Amino acid sequence: MLAFGVLAAVSLAGYVGTSWWLVVPVAVLLTLQSWWSHLWRLGEPSHDPWSKKITAYFVTGIAADLAMTVVAFGFGRALRWMLG
């Protein structure tokens, strides 16, 4: 649910004309929000070790979060352009 609010805020930021550099920290925030419980449990002794499969999911998740953030920001910019 937090991700939807963050993406709506990014769209609003794109609409008001903020810098494209805002996309990177927001993508980091989305990645940390979605992976927090997985990363937190790595310190527990009963947890499975980090594997190539988890690495692939993590990298794919980062790419997906970055893509969603760019699309949301671009949507705000496009809306600004259409409405004048």
C-alpha positions in Angstrom: 0.0 0.0 0.0 2.9 2.3 0.7 4.2 1.7 -2.8 1.1 3.1 -4.3 1.3 6.3 -2.2 5.0 6.7 -3.1 4.2 6.3 -6.9 1.4 8.8 -6.7 3.8 11.2 -5.0 6.3 10.6 -7.8 3.6 11.3 -10.4 2.8 14.6 -8.6 6.5 15.4 -8.5 6.7 14.9 -12.2 3.6 17.0 -12.7 5.1 20.0 -10.8 8.4 19.7 -12.7 11.0 18.4 -10.3 14.3 16.9 -11.4 14.6 13.4 -12.9 17.1 12.7 -10.1 14.2 12.2 -7.8 13.5 8.8 -9.5 16.7 7.1 -8.1 16.1 7.7 -4.4 12.4 6.7 -4.8 13.4 3.5 -6.5 15.8 2.8 -3.6 12.9 3.5 -1.2 10.6 1.1 -3.0 13.2 -1.6 -3.1 14.0 -1.3 0.6 10.3 -1.3 1.5 9.7 -4.5 -0.4 12.8 -6.3 0.7 13.1 -5.1 4.3 11.7 -8.3 5.9 14.0 -10.5 3.7 17.1 -8.5 4.5 16.3 -8.2 8.2 16.0 -12.0 8.5 19.4 -12.7 7.0 21.0 -12.1 10.4 19.0 -14.9 12.0 20.8 -18.2 12.4 17.8 -20.3 11.1 17.5 -18.4 7.8 18.5 -19.9 4.5 21.7 -18.5 3.1 21.8 -15.9 0.3 21.6 -17.8 -3.0 21.8 -17.0 -6.8 18.1 -17.3 -7.0 17.6 -14.6 -4.3 20.2 -12.4 -6.0 18.3 -12.8 -9.3 15.0 -11.8 -7.6 16.7 -8.9 -5.9 18.2 -7.5 -9.1 14.9 -8.0 -11.0 13.1 -6.2 -8.2 15.4 -3.3 -8.4 14.9 -3.0 -12.1 11.1 -3.3 -11.8 11.0 -0.6 -9.0 13.2 1.7 -11.2 10.9 1.1 -14.2 7.7 1.7 -12.2 9.2 4.9 -10.8 10.3 6.2 -14.3 6.8 5.4 -15.7 5.1 7.2 -12.8 7.3 10.2 -13.1 6.9 10.2 -16.9 3.1 10.0 -16.5 3.2 13.1 -14.3 5.3 14.9 -16.9 3.0 13.8 -19.7 0.0 15.0 -17.8 1.6 18.4 -17.3 2.4 18.6 -21.0 -1.2 17.7 -22.0 -2.9 20.1 -19.5 -0.5 22.9 -20.3 
